[in-house]
Amino acid sequence: MPIRDTLKLTRRISTEAASRRLRMLVVGFVLISIGSGIPAFADKKDEKAQLLVDRAKQTLDMFASDPQFTYYYDGYLKTAKGFLIIPSMAKGGFIVGGSKGKGALVAMDAESGEWNGPAFYTLGSASIGLQAGGKSSEILMIVTSDRGINRLLNSGAKLGGDLSVAVGNLGEGLGSADVRADIIAFSKSKGFFGGASLEGSVIDVSQSRNRAYYGESLLASDILVRGRGENEGSLGLVESVIKISTIDHSDEPPVESDD
């Protein structure tokens, strides 16, 4: 056989062998992943879920650091059934608009007094009207009733429909009036968006994110009511919830700055 043909044959055999080795490695990786009960790409999804938990903690801590908020709503914070935190609610559009966000819900176990969660949710709405611009808001929802928690255990809860909601902006319209609603929602926003409102928004359970974070398929009721699901990455968020719901505030209203 000519030397040129021999070299071609050698290269072809080497390439085929390398391909076989690569296929064997891929198959082995998949089998190991299945055998250990961990999806091959679960780590990447888990990182996104953990990032959402970390950002939810930052948002909750931001609200907790506002003396007006904690003073005027001390009673609601201490009797809360749950906290749904949306670290970023993006809104925008011209004529036809909409909003979307991802968040985490921590709920209290009425019997033990312990906080369960988080369970993951999405919040979205669509609207048509006179509007322009864009806004990104950090939203904290205080769930004030058992009815509110029970309705949130399933997807499709509509604010202003299935659940009554009272809305206010951080630092604006704060007062000591008795607010009766399943949810009291507060937002801190940057930018401008005409006619923004949470009414009509729909809250859905994020089953895929719950599964990625806890490594098993769990319903929202499993996580929030039965206390199932463990992930050490949630400890910081739960600690912030405990702090904001138990902290003692001054008997006098905070002094507002002239700045």
Secondary structure as the mmCIF struct_conf table of DSSP 4:
data_model
#
loop_
_struct_conf.conf_type_id
_struct_conf.id
_struct_conf.beg_label_comp_id
_struct_conf.beg_label_asym_id
_struct_conf.beg_label_seq_id
_struct_conf.end_label_comp_id
_struct_conf.end_label_asym_id
_struct_conf.end_label_seq_id
HELX_RH_AL_P HELX_RH_AL_P1 ILE A 3 GLY A 35
TURN_TY1_P TURN_TY1_P1 SER A 36 GLY A 37
TURN_TY1_P TURN_TY1_P2 ALA A 40 PHE A 41
HELX_RH_AL_P HELX_RH_AL_P2 ALA A 42 ALA A 64
TURN_TY1_P TURN_TY1_P3 SER A 65 SER A 65
HELX_RH_AL_P HELX_RH_AL_P3 PRO A 67 TYR A 72
TURN_TY1_P TURN_TY1_P4 TYR A 73 TYR A 73
HELX_RH_AL_P HELX_RH_AL_P4 ASP A 74 LYS A 78
TURN_TY1_P TURN_TY1_P5 THR A 79 THR A 79
BEND BEND1 LYS A 81 LYS A 81
STRN STRN1 GLY A 82 GLY A 93
BEND BEND2 PHE A 94 ILE A 95
STRN STRN2 VAL A 96 MET A 108
TURN_TY1_P TURN_TY1_P6 ALA A 110 SER A 112
STRN STRN3 TRP A 115 ILE A 128
BEND BEND3 GLY A 129 LEU A 130
STRN STRN4 GLY A 133 VAL A 143
BEND BEND4 SER A 145 SER A 145
HELX_RH_AL_P HELX_RH_AL_P5 ASP A 146 LEU A 152
TURN_TY1_P TURN_TY1_P7 LEU A 153 LEU A 153
BEND BEND5 ASN A 154 SER A 155
STRN STRN5 ALA A 157 LYS A 158
STRN STRN6 LEU A 159 LEU A 159
TURN_TY1_P TURN_TY1_P8 GLY A 160 ASP A 162
STRN STRN7 LEU A 163 LEU A 163
STRN STRN8 VAL A 165 ASN A 169
TURN_TY1_P TURN_TY1_P9 LEU A 170 GLY A 171
BEND BEND6 GLU A 172 GLY A 173
BEND BEND7 ASP A 182 ASP A 182
STRN STRN9 ILE A 183 PHE A 193
TURN_TY1_P TURN_TY1_P10 GLY A 194 GLY A 195
TURN_TY1_P TURN_TY1_P11 GLU A 199 GLY A 200
STRN STRN10 VAL A 202 VAL A 205
HELX_RH_AL_P HELX_RH_AL_P6 GLN A 207 TYR A 214
BEND BEND8 GLY A 215 GLU A 216
HELX_RH_AL_P HELX_RH_AL_P7 ALA A 220 LEU A 224
TURN_TY1_P TURN_TY1_P12 VAL A 225 VAL A 225
BEND BEND9 ARG A 226 ARG A 226
HELX_RH_3T_P HELX_RH_3T_P1 GLU A 232 SER A 234
HELX_RH_AL_P HELX_RH_AL_P8 LEU A 235 THR A 246
BEND BEND10 ASP A 251 GLU A 252
HELX_LH_PP_P HELX_LH_PP_P1 PRO A 253 SER A 257
#
